Amino acid sequence: MKLNDFLMRELDGRGVADTNRSVLLKEFFKDPAMYIRDAGVLNEIKASGRYLSMEGAVREEMDMEEDIRKLQYNHLSTLRGWSIATAEIRASVRDNIKSFLDAALEEARNPTTSAPEKLQGCYESVYNASWHHVVEVPGGERTGMEVKEGKPEQSWTYKKVGETLEKDDGVQQSAAERLRLMVLTWDDGWPYTMNGLHGAGNDLCVNCEVERVWQIVKRGPALTVRPTLSPSDVC
């Protein structure tokens, strides 16, 4: 950052001078009196918290750049080079940089982070997805809906009709909660085939018709898929 930019933005323009338009902060902090000749103004600037904060940040950056130059001069540009550095070279580097390099070297030798698990035969999005389900809760004259975590204890029930499966409403108890929808969610989004312009986004909804088809697919080619869901039949 340029000196004048800092003075304008953080100190209401105090100490700004045309001659300092190209002066970098790191040059200014080496000799502030060289660029701001008015001692009263300079002392006022130095007493401000923003000046002290910026000075600390810039000096830390300058120290790091100096250490990097020393390491490069000694042809140490990798962790392997640091591992064989002489005591003299190590002593020339500041303690915070030395600690950072030592920690990075230790991590490289003995990694504490486990390698990502490689999944076989499935999408990561499907493997890490979470289930919720929506149930219809009977309650007097009105019926409410409730969202619950996890998969339902029991999904929909189907019966074989000819060469296909159809939903069996006969096993549903009138006073029991009625499953309406299952939702499979992955926070990072689904594969692109499911996440298009009109796709499901992060939520993949499974109703009774979708699950019915899946049950047919699992049973193999002996059964046929025949649409049974009418517009008024919301599971």
TORSE-303857 format. One record per residue (C-alpha): chain; y, z, x; residue number from 0. Coordinates in nm, 4 decimals. Each point is the difference from the previous one (the first is absolute). Example, Ala and Ser with C-alpha at 12.3 -4.5 7.8 and 13.67 -1.06 7.14 Angstrom:
% TORSE-303857
<'A', <-0.4500, 0.7800, 1.2300>, 0>
<'A', <0.3440, -0.0660, 0.1370>, 1>
//
This chain:
% TORSE-303857
<'A', <0.0000, 0.0000, 0.0000>, 0>
<'A', <0.3559, -0.0704, 0.1146>, 1>
<'A', <0.2397, 0.2904, 0.0623>, 2>
<'A', <0.2669, -0.1188, -0.2455>, 3>
<'A', <-0.2608, -0.0514, -0.2737>, 4>
<'A', <-0.1202, 0.3578, 0.0425>, 5>
<'A', <0.3537, 0.1421, -0.0027>, 6>
<'A', <0.0929, -0.1958, -0.3131>, 7>
<'A', <-0.3182, 0.0840, -0.1908>, 8>
<'A', <-0.0494, 0.3633, 0.0953>, 9>
<'A', <0.3396, 0.1331, 0.1131>, 10>
<'A', <0.2534, -0.1789, -0.2211>, 11>
<'A', <0.1166, -0.2241, 0.2845>, 12>
<'A', <0.1199, 0.2758, 0.2336>, 13>
<'A', <0.0157, -0.1298, 0.3587>, 14>
<'A', <-0.0437, -0.3683, -0.0919>, 15>
<'A', <0.1621, -0.2357, 0.2514>, 16>
<'A', <0.0064, -0.3790, 0.0332>, 17>
<'A', <-0.1112, 0.0298, 0.3618>, 18>
<'A', <-0.3241, 0.1664, -0.1123>, 19>
<'A', <-0.1180, -0.2693, -0.2404>, 20>
<'A', <-0.2971, -0.0963, 0.2204>, 21>
<'A', <-0.0842, 0.3442, 0.1390>, 22>
<'A', <-0.3521, 0.1225, -0.0801>, 23>
<'A', <-0.0580, 0.3638, -0.0872>, 24>
<'A', <-0.2312, 0.0531, 0.2956>, 25>
<'A', <0.2810, -0.1100, 0.2349>, 26>
<'A', <0.2488, 0.2217, -0.1807>, 27>
<'A', <-0.2168, 0.3123, 0.0278>, 28>
<'A', <-0.0259, -0.0439, 0.3772>, 29>
<'A', <0.3768, 0.0563, 0.0350>, 30>
<'A', <0.1797, 0.0627, -0.3338>, 31>
<'A', <0.3407, 0.0647, 0.1631>, 32>
<'A', <-0.0020, -0.3494, 0.1451>, 33>
<'A', <0.0154, -0.1545, -0.3491>, 34>
<'A', <0.1990, 0.2603, -0.1964>, 35>
<'A', <0.2953, 0.1045, 0.2164>, 36>
<'A', <0.1579, 0.2413, -0.2482>, 37>
<'A', <-0.1590, 0.3341, 0.0931>, 38>
<'A', <0.0893, 0.1617, -0.3324>, 39>
<'A', <-0.1630, -0.2761, -0.2029>, 40>
<'A', <-0.3034, -0.0034, 0.2297>, 41>
<'A', <-0.0509, 0.3757, -0.0294>, 42>
<'A', <0.0273, -0.0230, -0.3788>, 43>
<'A', <-0.2603, -0.2761, -0.0047>, 44>
<'A', <-0.2349, 0.1895, 0.2317>, 45>
<'A', <0.0176, 0.3071, -0.2233>, 46>
<'A', <-0.1286, -0.1881, -0.3060>, 47>
<'A', <-0.3617, 0.0322, -0.1077>, 48>
<'A', <-0.0426, -0.3750, -0.0374>, 49>
<'A', <0.1095, -0.0563, 0.3588>, 50>
<'A', <-0.2468, 0.2591, 0.1308>, 51>
<'A', <-0.2831, -0.1428, -0.2107>, 52>
<'A', <0.0659, -0.3559, 0.1153>, 53>
<'A', <0.0397, 0.1057, 0.3630>, 54>
<'A', <-0.3391, 0.1724, -0.0073>, 55>
<'A', <-0.1713, -0.3046, -0.1523>, 56>
<'A', <0.1598, -0.2465, 0.2425>, 57>
<'A', <-0.0710, 0.2137, 0.3065>, 58>
<'A', <-0.3636, 0.0383, -0.1051>, 59>
<'A', <-0.0256, -0.3779, -0.0319>, 60>
<'A', <0.1642, -0.0458, 0.3413>, 61>
<'A', <-0.2429, 0.2472, 0.1592>, 62>
<'A', <-0.2959, -0.1837, -0.1500>, 63>
<'A', <0.1284, -0.3345, 0.1273>, 64>
<'A', <0.0381, 0.1502, 0.3478>, 65>
<'A', <-0.3579, 0.1317, -0.0037>, 66>
<'A', <-0.1288, -0.3385, -0.1146>, 67>
<'A', <0.1808, -0.1694, 0.2888>, 68>
<'A', <-0.1583, 0.2459, 0.2442>, 69>
<'A', <-0.3467, -0.0669, -0.1360>, 70>
<'A', <0.0499, -0.3758, 0.0069>, 71>
<'A', <0.1310, 0.0218, 0.3564>, 72>
<'A', <-0.3270, 0.1698, 0.0961>, 73>
<'A', <-0.2001, -0.2666, -0.1913>, 74>
<'A', <-0.1117, 0.2450, -0.2686>, 75>
<'A', <0.0171, -0.1860, -0.3290>, 76>
<'A', <-0.3284, 0.1143, -0.1595>, 77>
<'A', <-0.1756, 0.3276, -0.0791>, 78>
<'A', <-0.2593, -0.0863, 0.2626>, 79>
<'A', <0.2790, -0.0176, 0.2567>, 80>
<'A', <0.1313, 0.3370, -0.1146>, 81>
<'A', <-0.3487, 0.1505, 0.0392>, 82>
<'A', <0.0032, -0.0746, 0.3747>, 83>
<'A', <0.3684, 0.0752, 0.0623>, 84>
<'A', <0.0711, 0.2172, 0.3034>, 85>
<'A', <0.1407, 0.3499, -0.0329>, 86>
<'A', <0.3299, -0.1258, 0.1398>, 87>
<'A', <0.0315, -0.2676, -0.2673>, 88>
<'A', <-0.0962, 0.2432, -0.2761>, 89>
<'A', <0.2589, 0.2486, 0.1242>, 90>
<'A', <0.2723, -0.2660, -0.0252>, 91>
<'A', <-0.0526, -0.0345, -0.3765>, 92>
<'A', <0.1601, 0.2442, -0.2433>, 93>
<'A', <-0.2233, 0.2580, -0.1640>, 94>
<'A', <0.0248, -0.1379, -0.3550>, 95>
<'A', <-0.0947, -0.3530, 0.1128>, 96>
<'A', <-0.2760, 0.1399, 0.2198>, 97>
<'A', <-0.1421, 0.1996, -0.2923>, 98>
<'A', <0.0101, -0.3067, -0.2255>, 99>
<'A', <-0.1848, -0.2155, 0.2557>, 100>
<'A', <-0.2563, 0.2736, 0.0690>, 101>
<'A', <-0.0700, 0.0387, -0.3727>, 102>
<'A', <-0.0371, -0.3768, -0.0445>, 103>
<'A', <-0.2365, -0.0146, 0.2980>, 104>
<'A', <-0.2101, 0.2857, -0.1390>, 105>
<'A', <-0.0227, -0.1744, -0.3378>, 106>
<'A', <-0.1114, -0.3213, 0.1716>, 107>
<'A', <-0.2713, 0.1878, 0.1905>, 108>
<'A', <-0.1169, 0.2138, -0.2909>, 109>
<'A', <0.1121, -0.1568, -0.3279>, 110>
<'A', <0.0311, 0.2548, -0.2792>, 111>
<'A', <0.0502, -0.2592, -0.2730>, 112>
<'A', <-0.3191, -0.1484, -0.1404>, 113>
<'A', <-0.0490, -0.3729, -0.0203>, 114>
<'A', <0.0443, -0.1444, -0.3495>, 115>
<'A', <-0.3222, -0.0251, -0.1937>, 116>
<'A', <-0.1214, -0.3580, -0.0285>, 117>
<'A', <-0.1150, -0.0638, -0.3541>, 118>
<'A', <-0.2914, -0.2341, -0.0566>, 119>
<'A', <-0.0299, -0.2028, -0.3170>, 120>
<'A', <0.3037, 0.1264, -0.1888>, 121>
<'A', <0.3787, -0.0099, -0.0113>, 122>
<'A', <0.1796, 0.3034, 0.1457>, 123>
<'A', <0.2107, 0.0017, -0.3159>, 124>
<'A', <-0.3074, 0.0407, -0.2198>, 125>
<'A', <-0.1582, 0.2587, 0.2313>, 126>
<'A', <0.3101, 0.2213, 0.0006>, 127>
<'A', <0.0979, -0.0446, -0.3638>, 128>
<'A', <0.0233, 0.2927, -0.2419>, 129>
<'A', <-0.1103, 0.0183, -0.3636>, 130>
<'A', <0.1810, 0.1271, -0.3082>, 131>
<'A', <-0.0913, -0.0437, -0.3631>, 132>
<'A', <0.1756, 0.0136, -0.3358>, 133>
<'A', <-0.1614, 0.1709, -0.2975>, 134>
<'A', <0.0899, 0.0170, -0.3663>, 135>
<'A', <0.0264, 0.3635, -0.1088>, 136>
<'A', <-0.0435, 0.0629, -0.3741>, 137>
<'A', <0.2414, 0.2537, -0.1448>, 138>
<'A', <0.0383, 0.0256, -0.3753>, 139>
<'A', <0.2052, -0.2777, -0.1579>, 140>
<'A', <0.1088, -0.1501, 0.3312>, 141>
<'A', <-0.1942, -0.1163, 0.3005>, 142>
<'A', <0.1308, 0.0527, 0.3541>, 143>
<'A', <-0.0757, -0.1569, 0.3354>, 144>
<'A', <-0.0694, 0.1933, 0.3204>, 145>
<'A', <-0.0297, -0.1176, 0.3615>, 146>
<'A', <-0.2641, 0.1741, 0.2103>, 147>
<'A', <-0.0850, -0.0227, 0.3684>, 148>
<'A', <-0.3274, -0.1473, 0.1211>, 149>
<'A', <-0.2584, -0.2098, -0.1784>, 150>
<'A', <-0.1103, 0.1058, -0.3479>, 151>
<'A', <-0.3213, 0.2005, -0.0268>, 152>
<'A', <-0.1359, -0.2748, -0.2193>, 153>
<'A', <0.1138, -0.3588, -0.0342>, 154>
<'A', <-0.0365, -0.2162, -0.3093>, 155>
<'A', <-0.3457, -0.0495, -0.1495>, 156>
<'A', <-0.1486, -0.3449, -0.0622>, 157>
<'A', <-0.2959, -0.1368, -0.1893>, 158>
<'A', <-0.1924, -0.3201, 0.0510>, 159>
<'A', <0.0671, -0.2592, -0.2685>, 160>
<'A', <-0.1999, -0.3161, 0.0492>, 161>
<'A', <0.0708, -0.1249, 0.3519>, 162>
<'A', <0.3086, 0.2087, 0.0633>, 163>
<'A', <0.1406, 0.3540, -0.0170>, 164>
<'A', <0.2444, 0.1290, -0.2563>, 165>
<'A', <0.1883, 0.3286, -0.0207>, 166>
<'A', <-0.1901, 0.2624, -0.1996>, 167>
<'A', <0.2453, 0.2043, -0.2073>, 168>
<'A', <-0.2823, 0.1746, -0.1817>, 169>
<'A', <-0.0442, 0.2585, 0.2762>, 170>
<'A', <0.3666, 0.1062, -0.0073>, 171>
<'A', <0.0536, 0.3456, -0.1477>, 172>
<'A', <0.2937, 0.0131, -0.2375>, 173>
<'A', <0.1439, 0.3267, 0.1363>, 174>
<'A', <-0.0468, -0.0870, 0.3671>, 175>
<'A', <0.2505, -0.1500, 0.2399>, 176>
<'A', <-0.0272, -0.3764, -0.0002>, 177>
<'A', <0.0290, -0.1952, 0.3251>, 178>
<'A', <0.2673, -0.2687, -0.0267>, 179>
<'A', <0.0673, -0.1220, 0.3517>, 180>
<'A', <-0.1025, 0.0493, 0.3628>, 181>
<'A', <0.2551, -0.0635, 0.2762>, 182>
<'A', <-0.0795, -0.0668, 0.3650>, 183>
<'A', <0.3055, 0.0584, 0.2227>, 184>
<'A', <0.0753, -0.0723, 0.3643>, 185>
<'A', <0.3492, 0.0951, 0.1203>, 186>
<'A', <0.0226, -0.2838, 0.2554>, 187>
<'A', <-0.0740, -0.2694, -0.2574>, 188>
<'A', <-0.3037, -0.2160, -0.0683>, 189>
<'A', <-0.1194, -0.3162, 0.1788>, 190>
<'A', <0.2285, -0.2937, -0.0721>, 191>
<'A', <-0.2324, -0.1512, -0.2574>, 192>
<'A', <0.0624, 0.3038, -0.2224>, 193>
<'A', <0.3638, 0.0510, 0.0912>, 194>
<'A', <0.1653, -0.3270, -0.0966>, 195>
<'A', <0.3082, -0.0584, -0.2117>, 196>
<'A', <-0.1787, 0.1135, -0.3155>, 197>
<'A', <-0.2613, 0.2150, 0.1733>, 198>
<'A', <-0.0833, 0.3657, -0.0336>, 199>
<'A', <0.2242, 0.1296, 0.2757>, 200>
<'A', <-0.1388, 0.3287, 0.1303>, 201>
<'A', <-0.1947, 0.0771, -0.3187>, 202>
<'A', <-0.3147, -0.1844, -0.1026>, 203>
<'A', <-0.0754, 0.0729, -0.3657>, 204>
<'A', <-0.3569, -0.0049, -0.1284>, 205>
<'A', <-0.0542, -0.0047, -0.3763>, 206>
<'A', <-0.3290, -0.0063, -0.1898>, 207>
<'A', <-0.0221, -0.3807, 0.0051>, 208>
<'A', <0.0423, -0.0207, 0.3763>, 209>
<'A', <-0.2602, 0.2723, 0.0468>, 210>
<'A', <-0.2350, -0.1709, -0.2475>, 211>
<'A', <0.0094, -0.3197, 0.2042>, 212>
<'A', <-0.0653, 0.1992, 0.3164>, 213>
<'A', <-0.3069, 0.1605, -0.1597>, 214>
<'A', <-0.1263, -0.3474, -0.0896>, 215>
<'A', <0.0585, -0.1253, 0.3552>, 216>
<'A', <-0.1914, 0.2961, 0.1439>, 217>
<'A', <-0.2983, -0.0793, -0.2221>, 218>
<'A', <-0.0233, -0.3520, 0.1369>, 219>
<'A', <-0.0272, -0.3458, -0.1609>, 220>
<'A', <-0.2321, 0.1139, -0.2785>, 221>
<'A', <0.3042, 0.0903, -0.2106>, 222>
<'A', <0.2956, -0.2235, -0.0850>, 223>
<'A', <0.3696, 0.0837, -0.0119>, 224>
<'A', <0.1364, -0.0507, -0.3502>, 225>
<'A', <0.3545, 0.1149, -0.0941>, 226>
<'A', <-0.0127, 0.2828, -0.2538>, 227>
<'A', <0.3507, 0.1470, 0.0281>, 228>
<'A', <0.2336, -0.0921, -0.2822>, 229>
<'A', <0.3801, 0.0515, 0.0149>, 230>
<'A', <-0.0320, 0.3051, -0.2263>, 231>
<'A', <-0.2849, 0.1538, 0.1982>, 232>
<'A', <0.1736, 0.2114, 0.2636>, 233>
<'A', <-0.2656, 0.2155, 0.1648>, 234>
//
